[in-house]
Each structure stands twice: as structure tokens, then as C-alpha cells.
């Protein structure tokens, strides 16, 4: 059996708060603030990456969607035949519109719903559909702790391509979680289980639930921090450091004597915290100013999300493709405890920057600091391929 009728639900505002450093996109005020900062939504771009892989099947597929930017516009732009089953109640779509769209699309007889958003949109799918109707999440939000999302839009597109080709794809119940954004913005991470969704998955194309709430390995993190601080002392003092979110990177800043932000991006140079909790545009401006003033590099220090393994593209969208290109892959300093790496079970670290070409170019083995003067080479992947096998070539501890 092939897909014949595909539901499409796009949250047009998903993820807009990420590059703006707002820790999420829930609420009209957050969207307004992000737009005022010059941040443009990326959910349609990410939806297009996924759907482009099934454009060759356009003549044999009907897409069912709400009008305008909730699905219709993109479907028609890509050349699909599109049937409308409603539209947003107001000028700007809301979570209630996403739930209404899910109900209308299911009633239309669709085989599967593809939704494009984050954990909040996944909750909308749970509210509207329960756990008995198949859906596939295309990641476009900020947090995405849930296990119903593909690891990247490209990976989601591959699942759809296999369904269109009539290949066998398993269906599994996958957990939906969300986080309280107000607490998140105050530096507290508290996720809540909301339910499960029935999700098609194949191989390594679906992400895991974020591993949260486990005990912090204080000694291992302290060792990593001590080693990084020694390395910083050996480099040009004018080097600009961009610290990504996370407790491990925060420990490095603390070892440097600076008070950073747990869930934001901070800028540090020559013993001083230059700026805290900056957004993507502020990072780019700081890099440009730095290069005008100093003949010194810019480095990004970042860590992966426990359980999922995402290095770029989950909770750190302030590190936009433009920022990553400006800094360069060779200037990444990746830190992670051996426990965090071991818990991946051989799965690679993941990159989902929003630009597939960049993700593919940056894939490959990357150096990860796992302790005091202790490093390993570990695979970084845009599609989940590249299993780590200790003892194989390129995977020895350095």
C-alpha cells in the first residue's frame, strides 16, 4: 500500500523564538518579540525540505490541509494537488487551529498526518487525535523533547518517500513531552508527559525522547571544565568564545569565573563575559565586530542533548546556519561526559541546522572532549547514520 491522501499541518510560527534566544515560541507576545528582533520563521522552509523528497510522487498523492500558511500555500508551491478542509479562525493561526485541522483532516479520510512544529504542536496532535491515528512530526520548534519527530526534516522526508514507494514501515507508539516555557526561561527544566502518538518509523530516522532529570556527573563535568580552561589559557587571549546552552558548558564558564546562563548562549573573551543570553543576530554582530577589532579566531563551545544526541538544532537555534558558517566547523569545541556518549548506544551525534547542505558538509567524525585532556572521535550525522563502534578506525580515545 502506498500513501494516497496525506494530511499536512504547519505551525507557521514554530521555532521563531529559538534564534531570538527566547527559549520557545509559545504565545503571541513571544512571536511578536521575535519578529521585532528581525527573526524570520523557518517552519515552511523545514516543511519544504521534507516534502521535496516526495515531489516525484505528486501526481499520485493528494494533500489535505488548512488554507494559507497552515499547509495549502506550500503544498501548491511544490506542485501537489491540495484539498482544503478549513482554515485558521484569525489572521494568525493558534494551537486551537492546529487541533481543528487535525480533526478535519482525519475526518477527510487521510492516511497519515505530517505536522510541522515543536512539542506544543505535538501536544495539539495528542489532544485532537489521541494515540490511534498515524502522524509524523517534522522538527521545527525550539525544544522538541518528544519522540514523535524525525531527527531532521530530511530524515522525515525519507520516511515519507519510503511510504510513497510502498515499502514496509513500522508503526510505534511514541512519547510526547513538553516543557513549561516560563520555567525554562528562568533556567529550570521541567518536562511533563502528555501522551503518545502513533508514529511511522524506519531505522534511525526518528529521534529519541530527551533524557532529562538524571543525576549530573559532577566530577566528570569538573574534569572537562578544567581541561577546557587550560586549553583556553594556551590559545590567543583575544579569541572570542560562544558558549552554547547546557550544564557542561556552564561549568566551563564557572571555571573561568563567569556567571553564564544555563539555557542561553553567552559570549566570553579575555577573562570577561561580554554578553549573556544573546540571539542569533547579536552573535553575528559580535563576530563581525570582533573580526574588525582583533586578528583572533572565534570558537563555539557546545554540548549535546542527553538521550537524543542532537548537537545542533535542539534548544540552541541561536547558533543559526549563518553563525555556524561564520565560525566554521574547525572551530567547534564539543564537550560531553562519557556517560552521555555511552547512553547514545552507538547512535551518532546529530546536526539539524535547518540547511541540509550545511548539515551534510559538517557530517563526519568530530572531536569530543570527554574528560580532563581526554578526547574521542565520534560521528556527527545529519541523518542518523554513522554508528560508533569502539575500537574501530577513527574511534579510539586520543
Buried (B, 14 or more C-beta within 10 A) or exposed (E): EEBEBBBBBBBBBBBBBBBBBBBBBBBEEBBEBBBEBEBEBBBBBBBBBBBBBBBEBBEEBBBBBBBBBBBBBBBEEBEBEBBBBBBBEEEEBBBBBBBBBBBBBBEBEBBBBBBBBBBBBBBBBBBBBEBEBBBBBBBBBBBBBBBBBBBBBBBBBBBBBBBBEEEEBEEEEBBBBBBBBEEBBEEEBEBEEBBBBBBBBBBBBBBBBBBBEEEEBEEBBBBBBBBBBEEBEEEEEEBBBBBBBBBBBBBBBBBBEBEBBBBBBBBBBBEEBBEBBBBBBBBBEBBEEBBEEBEBBBBBBBBBBBBBBBBBBBBBBBBBBBBBBBBEBEBBBBBBBBBBBEBBEEBBBBBBBBBBEBBBEBBBBBEBBBBBEBBBBBBBBBBBBBBBEEEEEEBEEE
